[in-house]
């Protein structure tokens, strides 16, 4: 999970890119980067940390130009920090920078091809650098002239689709020429495009989520379609073309459960409304399984579960209360590397309001239960605050399998639901009872009748991976990369680069 943004405007775009990345900060807290183009030169600044940590006043003054791209990253494998901060850069052809949200399932094979056949060197363990070099090689193979045409971009993206497997939403900039973006043929990761009419002409922006466009004053035009590429040239002209042979929209359903902001629209579906429907479905399941429940109060585990918890309380006919106060200066524990850091962060992140728990039977609602680290501690916090009984409900089904398309759902052995029954999980987290959403109910909650989607990527719940190329060998390799003991910090030079 990462966040991408790109803007082609009529004036300097660096401040807008900065603001857009802060609106996408929930998608990655490990590193951030911005690249702009000014008078034929690329200016790139990237570093480890939050957007506010990476970019200072002097950096913003140096990021000149009326077109640029930005990226916020959270690591799914390998190292974290500056070494793999994006965007990545290659100088030929033209000079290209690229940011990527997703994960290539054939990255190792592609890296061998790049080295042995394409004669390109990959300097990190990031599949985003692999993707950039595949793109650059395919564009170079067109024997480009000094003029870069939209058809050249579209032919290049078509070749990328033929070679690359997995999930990818991509934003890129070709120095002095324009900004391009594309999604994989299944549209697993999101990307939207918007525009803004000014006195100087029309400006365009591309982002992972509509909330970034809205916050910058851009009107949402539409989602970038699965397999589609868009290209906005330096003069502000928008070009778009379908570049995949058999596109089929299959978005990641976990975007709606947890990753996206509730005020975003993804593939024409309101994230907020989908979470309301998750709450409706979850309440019905609780009634089916626990018709004689004695719940006194429903309390969400902030923040993502609030919307679903409100609807659970309403449909159960019990009180909804805010029982935990969140420290907003602690990041999302789900995406923090290292079990010890996650455990430490839960107590720092949440503080209970004792009077909402004392002597009550409390239903805690969470968006999902992944490792179980936070759930166990939160249940205990509720008991320490005086709750008589503590029940837990998850708006998502049990997470039993790793996500292979760009979300750090870790090695299977680290997932609390892997090879365990609901009763065993209930005991491990210390709840008096536990209720999960079903996969079918989750799909129906997200699927919107006016814009129905035939299928979602839901492999972390079902073990069925939609690209069809994920086998046990791949999962074993992924486990070695994603296990907590494989993560390491690698922070390097983060100076402003003039290229």
N, C-alpha and C positions, 0 to 999 in steps of 0.2 A: 504494500500500500504506500503510494506516494502521491504528491500533488503536483500538477503541471499547469502552467499558464503561459500564454503568449499574446502579445499585442502588436498590431501595426497601426500606429496613430499618425497624427499630423504634427504633434509636438513631442517633447521628451516623454518617454514612457517609464523611466526607472521608478519614479514614485508610485505609479499605478501598479507596476509589477510587485513592488514591495508590499503595497496594501493588499494586492491579490493573494500573495503568499501568506500573509497573516490570516486571511480568511480561509486559507487551506491548511493552516498549521496543524489542525487535528489529523491530517493525513500523514504527517511525518514530523518528528521532532529531533531527528538525529543530525541532519545537515540541511543546508539551504544554499541556493546559488541563483545568480542572475547573470545573463549575458545580453548585452546590447550591441548594436552596430551603429557606428558614427563615422561618416566620411570614409567609408570603405575599410574601417578598422573594427575589429571585434574587441570589446571590453568585457572581461569575465571576472566575476568575484564569487567565490564560493568558500564555504567553511563549515566546521562542525558546530552544531547547536541550533537554537531557535533562530527564527528570522531576525528578531531584535538583537540577538547576540552577534550574528554574522555581519550585519550591515550597520555601519556607523555613518555619520554625516559626511566624512571625507570620501567614503566609498560611493555614496549616492551621487556626490558631485562628479565623480569620475565616470559614472555609468551613463554616458551620453548617448543620444540617438532616439529616433522616433519608432524603432522597432526592436523588440527583444523578447526573451523567454525567461521563465523562472521555474524553479523546482524545489520542493521540500521532500526530504527522503527519510524513510525509516528502513532499517536493514532487515532483510529476511534471511540472509546467509552471509558468511564470510565476515569481513571486518566491518567496523563502523567508524564514523568520524570522517575527517577530511579526505582520506585517501580515496574514498568512493563517492564523495559529494558530486552532485551533478549541477549543471550540464557538463557533459564530456565534449571534447573538441578534437577534430582532425583537420589538418590543413589542406587536404586534397580529396576531391576536387573543390575548388572555390574557397574552402574554409567552411566547415559545418559544425554547429553545436547542437546537442540533442539532450533532451530529458525524457525519461521513460517511467511509466507506471505499469507494473505487472511483473511477469516472470516468464522467461523463455524455457520451455521444457527440453529443448534440444541444444542448450547453450554450449555444452561440452563438445558436441559434434561440430557445431558451427565454429567454435574456436580452433579446432583442429583443421577444418577446411580453410579458415582464414590464414592460418600459419603455413599450411602445406601447399595450398593452391592459389590463394589470393595474395600471398606474401605480405600479410598485414600482421603487425604485432599488437597484442592485447596486454596492457600494462597493469590491469587490476583483475580482481575476481568477479567483477560486476558484469552481469549479462547485458546491462545497458550499454557498456562499451562494445560488447560483441555486436549488439544490434546496430549501433552507430557505424561500425566498420563494415557490416554487411550492406547497409544503405550506401555508404560512401563508395564501396567497391562496385556495387551495381550501377550507381550513377556514373562512375568513372568508365565503366564498360560501354556506356553509350557514346564514348568519345566526344564529350561535350565541348561546345564552343564557348566563347566568352558570354554568349547569350543563353540564359537558362530559361527554358520554356515550361509552361505548366505540364505539357505532355511528357517532358523528360522526368518531372517529379512523379507523375502518375505511373509511368513505365517502371521507374525505380521502385515505387511502393508495391506494384504488382509482383516484381521480382522478390522483394522482401517477403511478401505473403507466401510465395512458393517455397522459400527457404526456411522461414522462421515458424516455429510451432510454440503454442502457449498463449499467454495473455500479454497484450501490449497496447497501451494508449500512449502515443508519442507526440511530442512537440519538438520542432527543430527550427533552426535559423540558418539560412545560407547567406554568408557575408555579402552585404550589398545588394542582395537579390530579393529576399523575402522570407516569410515564415510559413512552414508547412506543418500539418498534423495528420495523423491517421490512427485508426483502431484496427485491432486484429479482426479476422473474418467472422468471429463469434461475438464480438463486442463485449468481451468479458469485463474489461475495465472501462469506466465511463469517460466521456469527453463531450463537451458542448461548445457551441459557437454563438457569439452574440455580436451585435453591432450598435453603434452610436453615431447619430448624425450631428455633425458640427458645422459651423459656418465655413470651415476650411475643407469639409468633405466628410465622407463616411469613414469611421474607424472600426476595426474589427478586433475581437478578443476571443481566445480559445482557452478553456479551463477544464479541470476535472469535474467541477461541480458548478451548477448555475448560481450558487450563492456568491461565488467570487465575481461573476459577471454583474449580478445585481448590486453588490456592494460598490462596484466601480462605476455604476451608472450605465452599463450596457444592457440593452434589451436582448433577452434570449431569442435567438433565431430558431435553433433546433439542436438536437443531438447530432453529432457526427455518426453516420451510420456504420454498422459493422463492415469492415473491409474498405470503407471509403477513405479517400484522402482529400484534404483541402489545402489550397495554396493561396496565400495572399501576397501578391508581389509588392515591391517597394513603392509603387504608385498607389497602393490601396485597392487593387482590383482582386476580387474574390473568384477563385476557380475551384471547382469540386468535381470529383469523378469516382465512381465505384471501381475499385481495383482488384477485387477478389472474385474468384470464379463462382463460389457457392457460399455467399454470406448467409448467416442465420443468427439472428439476434438471440444471445444466450447470456444475459448479464449475470454477474456474481450476485447471488441473493444476500450475501453477507454485507454488501454495501448498504442494503436497506435495514438490516438488523443493527449494525454497529458503526460501520466506517463513515458513512456520509452524515453531513449535518441534516437535521430535520427540516430545515427550510430550503433544501435543495430539491430540484426536479431532475430525476434521472430516467432517461428513456421514456419520457412523458408520464412518469409515475411520481407522485408526491411522496417523498420519504416520510413526511409527517403523517399523511393519511395512511400509509402502509403500516406504520407503527401503531396507529389507532386500531386498525383492523387486527394486528397481532394481539393487542390487548383484549379485543372482543373474543377472538378465538381461544385465547388462553383462559379467560374467565369461564367460557363454556366447558373447557376441558376440566378445569378445577371442579366445577359443579358435577360433571359426569363422574369424576373419580372420587370426589369428596363431597357428596350431596349433603352430609350432615356436618359440614365444616363449622368450626367455632371461631373463625377469624374476626378479630375486633378491629383491626386497622391494616391497611395496605401501605407499605412504605417502599419507595423506589430506591435503588442503589444508583446515585447520580453519576453522570447526567443522562446517558443515552436511554435509560429505561423509563424515564419519567412519562413519556407519552403513552407507552403501553400500560404502565402502572395506573395511570389515571383512568383508562378505560376498563381495566380489571376491576378497580374499586367500584366504578359506576355500575358495571354489569353484575357484580356480586352484591351490590346494595350495602356496602360497608364504607367506613370512613377512609379517606385518603389523607395522609399526613407526610410532611417532610421530616424524616427522622434523622437524617445525616446531613451535616454541613460539610461542604467540600472546600478544601484548600485549593484555590484555582492556580496556585503557583507550583503545583505538583502535576507532572504530565500523566498521560494515560498509562496506567500500570500494565494494561494488556500488551503494549508494544515496547515495554522496557526490557532491555537485555539483562539476563541474569536473575535467577530465582531469589537470591538474597536481596537484591535491590528491589524486586517487586514486593517481597514480604515487608521490607522496611517501609516502602512507600505507602502501603495501604493504611497503616496507622497514622502516617503523616498527612495522608490525603483526606481521610474521612474522620469526622468527630460526631458521635451520637448526641442527640438531644434526649436526655434520660427520661423526661416526663412523657415522651411519646412511646416509650417502651415499658415503663414500670407497671407490672401487674397485668400486661396485655398479651393476648395471643396475636402475634405479628406475622403477617405475610410479607416477606421481602421479595421484590420483583427485580430481576436483573435481565439485561438484554440477552446475555448468553453466559455459559459457564465453560471456560476453556481449560485452563490448568487446574482450576479449583482453589488456587492460592488465595485469591481475594475472598471467595465465597466462605471458606472455612473461617477466616479471620473476622469477616463481617458478621457471620452467625454468632461467633463468640462475643463480638462487641455488643450485639443486641442482647445477649444473655447477661453480660456484665452490666448493661444499662437497666436491667431489671425485668426483661421480658419473661413472661411465664412460659410461653411456647414460641418457638421460632420455626416458621414454615418458609420454604423457598420455592419460587416459581421462575422458570426461564422462558423468555419470549421466543427463544430459538430452541430447536431440537438438540439432543446431545451431540457435541462435537467429538466425533470418534476417529477422524482421519485428518492428516495434515492437509492444509491448503497448499496447492502447488502453483497457484497463479498470482502470487505476489502479496500474500498475507502471511505474517509470521505466526501461523498456527503450527506449533513446533513439531518435533519428532513425536511419533505416535505414542511412545512410552511416557511422554510428558503430558498427554491429554488425559484428564481424569476420567472421561467416559470411554476411553479405548479399552475394549474387552472387559467392561464392567457393567453390571446391571444398575438400574435406577436405585435400587435398594442399597447397593454397595456404595454408590456415589453419595446418597443421602447420609449414610453412616460416616463417610470420610469428611464431608463438610460439616457434620454435626447438627443437621436440621432434624426437626421432628417428623416432617415429611417433605417430599420434593416432587414437583410436577414440571414436566417438560412439555413444550409445544411439540406437535407432530410435524413431520416434514410436509405432509399434504396440507395441513392447516397453514403452515408458514407460506407455502407457495400460493395458496388461495388468498392469503392476506396481502401479499405483495402484488399479485396479478390484479390489474385494474381492468374492469369490464369494458371500458371505452377504448382501451389500448391494450388488448390481451397479448401476452407473450407466451409463446408455445412452450418454451423451456428455459430454465435457469441453470446456471452453474452452481451446483450444491454439493460438490464432492466431499467437503469436510463433514457433511452429515451422512451421506450415503456411501461414500467410497467409490462412486462412479464418476470418473473424470471425463469431462466433456470433449476434450481434444483427442481422446482415444489412444494416446501414446504413452500413458503413464503405467509402468509396470512395477513389479516388486524391486527390481534392480534400481530403478530410478528413485523409488521411495527410500531404499536403503542408503543411497548416496545422499539424498536430501536430508535424511536423518543425521548423518555425520556432519553436514554443514550447519544444520539448524539447532542442534542440541546446545544447551546453554554452555557446556564446557568447550564448545568449538568456537564460541564468540570471543572476539578479542578486540581491544581498542587499538586503533591505528590512526593517530592524528599526525598530520604533516603540515607542510607550509601552506598557509592560507592567504598569502598576499594577493593584492589586486594584480591581475595579469593583463597586460596589453599585448594582443596577439596580431 
